[in-house]
């Protein structure tokens, strides 16, 4: 029997949390050079917005969310400009 092994690499990424009135409102992850690679914004304990950045700190993807956790807007930033995709509250592409 051929059993493949899963190789896992764990990379420790610093997470900086910002709080307001005891609740986390923003989490920022940075790479070893201090560049922001990922951000999450929260409102009342729910994810409101996420942002992904490339290795140079340039935003590549931004997503906003409905209260139920489904993606509302997904913005992709490419060399050709911004591509926006909108989804309904059930996650179906509009």
SULFENHU-V395333 format. One line per field, one symbol per residue. phi: phi as a letter, one per 40 degrees, with the letter a starting at -180 (. if undefined). A space follows every 10 residues. Layout:
phi=???
This chain:
phi=.cbcbccbbb bcbcbbbbbb fgbcbabbbb cccgccbabb bbbfgbcbab bbbcccgccb abbbbcdcgc ccbbbbbbcc hcbbbbbccc gccc
